[in-house]
Amino acid sequence: MSARLSAPPRTPRSETPAPPRAMAHAAQRGNRRRAFPRWAKPALKVALLLVPVVALAGFAAWHLRAGTLGLAIAEARSAFITASAGAGLSVNDVAVHGRTATEPEIILRTLGVERGAPILDLDLAEAKARLEQLPWVASAAIERHLPDTLYVRLSEREPMAIWQNDRRFTVIDREGRPLADAAELARRGNRDVERLPQVVGANAPGQVQKLLAALERVPAVAKRLKAATWVGDRRWNLTLDNGVVVKLPEGGVLTALRQLADMDATGKVLDRDIVAVDLRQADRMVLQTTVILPGMEDEKKKPGKKT
C-alpha cells in the first residue's frame, strides 16, 4: 500500500497568528548574534593561541636579562627527556641492517646507548658521524622507530686485498684504506681472507686502486692473481697462481694486461715452462724460461735465458 504525501495548505498572510513569546525571544537573540562582528571570533582564537607564546617570550626575556637563558633551556630539555623516558620513549632494541664485518659490540659502544636510555636523548647526527669513523663503515643512517627502537643501516667497505708490510698483514679496500688485521680475521674464522690477493710495498695501498681498476677490465688475468708487488715506487710485478711473475710497465698497464690476455688465449703463454713475462717494453713481450741441463733433470729447475 502506498500513501501520497502533500504539503500543508498555505496560510494566508493576513491570517498568520502572532508568534509565541518564546519565539520572539529567540528572534531577538538571533538579531543580537548577527550584530556581533564577524571578525571577533577568529580574533579571539588568535588571542588564545598567542597567550602561551607571549608567556614564553616573557619567560625567555626574564632569563635573558638574568643571564640564565641557556641554563633554563638545558634544564627544561632535561626535564622533558626524563619525562619522555618515563612515558615509555626509551631504548629497548637496536636493529642493525647491512652489518657483516663490524662487530655488534663495537656498534653499540659507538652509539653510546644502553637499554632503558631515553630514545629522544640520542643526537642522531653525532652518532652517524661516529659510526662512519669505524674502519669497515662506508656510510651509516640512524632512525628512531618510536617508542623504543633505534634502526641503524650500514654500508660496509669491501675488502679487496691484503697489504703486506713490515711483517704485518692488513686487509684493505679498493682505495687502500686499512680495514682490519688479516691474522685476527683468520683467527675468527673468516675464510674470505684466504681468497684475497696480497699487495707488497710500503706505498702499495696508495696505488692499488688503479691496478684493481685495470685488472677488473681483464678478468682472465685478474682471476689468476695471487700477489702484486709495488717495485721501486713506480710499477707493479704480478705473481700469478702458477708462480709466473708478470712485470708490468710504469704506464699503459691496461694495454699490457690485455696484450698478455690475448697472447695467452691464442698461444697458452702462461701454461708454458716459464718463470716470468716481461711487458715493460711496449713493442715486445719477453718470456723468461727455465733451462734443464743434461743430467740435471731431477734437480730443481733454475732460472735460465730469456727468449
TORMARVEX-111279 format. One record per residue (C-alpha): residue in three letters; x, y, z. Coordinates in pm, whole numbers, plus 50000, padded with zeros to 5 digits. Example, Ala and Ser with C-alpha at 12.3 -4.5 7.8 and 13.67 -1.06 7.14 Angstrom:
! residues 2
ALA512304955050780;SER513674989450714;
! end
This chain:
! residues 307
MET500005000050000;SER501285034349914;ALA500395067850054;ARG500755101149888;LEU502195129250093;SER501135165150025;ALA502365197950167;PRO500015215150413;PRO497885243450270;ARG499505277750272;THR498075301050537;PRO497045335050409;ARG499375363250525;SER496565381550696;GLU495655350750895;THR499185343451027;PRO498985340251407;ALA501245360951629;PRO504395341951731;PRO504585329152083;ARG506695347552340;ALA509495321352326;MET509815325051950;ALA510015362451987;HIS512845359652240;ALA514745335752007;ALA514435360151723;GLN515775388051942;ARG518785366452042;GLY519445358551676;ASN519415395451597;ARG521925401751876;ARG524205374051742;ARG524115388551397;ALA525025421951541;PHE528255406351685;PRO531145414751445;ARG532225386251213;TRP535915391951286;ALA535515388451661;LYS535525350251677;PRO538735344951467;ALA540415372751665;LEU539565355351991;LYS541115322751866;VAL544315340551767;ALA544475357652105;LEU544125324452286;LEU546945309752078;LEU549195339352145;VAL548835337552521;PRO551375308852571;VAL553685324252311;VAL553705357452490;ALA554215339952822;LEU557145320352682;ALA558645351852534;GLY558375368952871;PHE559965339053041;ALA562835339752790;ALA563285377252823;TRP563475374853200;HIS566125347653187;LEU567985366152915;ARG568285396953138;ALA569365374453424;GLY571945357153201;THR570505322553272;LEU568585315752949;GLY570915287752837;LEU570735271053176;ALA566945273553182;ILE566655258252835;ALA569005229952930;GLU567025222853247;ALA563745223253056;ARG565135199652795;SER566495176053061;ALA563145175553236;PHE561375168452908;ILE563775139952817;THR563355124253161;ALA559595126653137;SER559595111152789;ALA561595081152913;GLY559125076653198;ALA556335076952940;GLY557905047452753;LEU560125065252499;SER563285046452596;VAL565685023752406;ASN564674987452421;ASP566134974652093;VAL568754984151834;ALA568104969551488;VAL571104969351252;HIS570834962850877;GLY573814957650646;ARG576324946350909;THR578774919250804;ALA582254926550937;THR581624952751205;GLU581204936851548;PRO577814943351720;GLU579534953252044;ILE581504979951860;ILE578314994151709;LEU576614996652049;ARG579685011852208;THR579965037351928;LEU576305046751956;GLY576755051452330;VAL573285039152426;GLU572075013852681;ARG568774996452732;GLY566365019852907;ALA568125051752798;PRO565815079852673;ILE565465074452299;LEU565005111752238;ASP568315119652408;LEU570465104952126;ASP571935130451884;LEU571435112251552;ALA573855133951355;GLU576695128651603;ALA576015091251626;LYS576065088451246;ALA579405106751230;ARG580905083651495;LEU579745052451310;GLU581285064650985;GLN584665067151160;LEU584735029451207;PRO587145012050966;TRP584574989750796;VAL581755015350770;ALA581495034950445;SER578195052050534;ALA575555050050805;ALA571975061350869;ILE570095061451201;GLU566365064851262;ARG564155064651570;HIS561305039951542;LEU559215051451834;PRO558535042252101;ASP561615021152175;THR563735010851872;LEU566805025651707;TYR567185014651344;VAL570745015451204;ARG571515009950837;LEU575185004150741;SER577025002550412;GLU580334984750468;ARG583544986650269;GLU584534956950055;PRO587894940350129;MET589944938049811;ALA593484928149912;ILE595894920750197;TRP598674945850235;GLN601954930150346;ASN604414954750502;ASP606974951050781;ARG605754915750857;ARG602214928250911;PHE599224917550705;THR596374942450683;VAL593114939050493;ILE592504969650272;ASP589664981050047;ARG589984991849683;GLU591025026949792;GLY593845013050006;ARG592095021150333;PRO593114997350618;LEU590154977150746;ALA591414950650986;ASP594294928151082;ALA594244898450845;ALA595644874251103;GLU592954884051354;LEU590194878851097;ALA591634844751012;ARG591644835151381;ARG587974844451399;GLY587244820151117;ASN586884844750829;ARG587594823650520;ASP587264852550275;VAL590694864850380;GLU592344834350226;ARG590974843249882;LEU592264879049876;PRO595404887249674;GLN598384902549851;VAL599964936149772;VAL603514942449885;GLY605344975349934;ALA605355004950169;ASN603335027049933;ALA601344999549764;PRO597945008749918;GLY598045042949753;GLN598465026849409;VAL596254996449440;GLN593065013549320;LYS594455019548969;LEU595764984148949;LEU592474968649055;ALA590564990348808;ALA592764977548525;LEU592524941248638;GLU588714943148652;ARG588734950248277;VAL590944919748211;PRO589274891848415;ALA591354864248251;VAL594424877748432;ALA592614890448743;LYS591294856048838;ARG594844842048840;LEU596394869649053;LYS597984858649381;ALA600134888649471;ALA601224922649343;THR604494939549441;TRP604984977049407;VAL608544979249267;GLY610755009749302;ASP607745030849391;ARG606905032749020;ARG605474999948878;TRP603964965648958;ASN605134929648940;LEU602254904648945;THR602604869149074;LEU600064845048922;ASP598604813049066;ASN601204791648886;GLY604134812249017;VAL604774831248693;VAL605834867448751;VAL604404893848517;LYS606484925648501;LEU604204954748415;PRO605374988148270;GLU605175021348454;GLY602465033748220;GLY599925016447997;VAL599104989148249;LEU595724981348094;THR597234977847746;ALA599924954247879;LEU597374932648061;ARG595214929947750;GLN598264920247546;LEU599054892647795;ALA595454880047795;ASP595334879047414;MET598644860347388;ASP597524835247649;ALA594174829947476;THR595834821847142;GLY599154806147244;LYS598664795047608;VAL601694815547705;LEU601074812348078;ASP600914774548060;ARG604424771747917;ASP607554763448112;ILE608364799548201;VAL609164818548517;ALA608444854248408;VAL606754875648143;ASP608324909748086;LEU605874935647949;ARG607924966548029;GLN608654973347662;ALA605624984247464;ASP606674967747135;ARG607544933047263;MET606854905947519;VAL609874888547673;LEU609444853647821;GLN611974840948073;THR612144803248053;THR613854776248257;VAL616754755848121;ILE617324719248212;LEU620964709348174;PRO621844673748072;GLY621994650348372;MET620104675048596;GLU616544666248500;ASP615714655648856;GLU617204686449020;LYS615404718849091;LYS614824739848784;LYS616954770748764;PRO616204804448601;GLY617644804548254;LYS617894826347949;LYS615294849947812;THR613654843347479;
! end
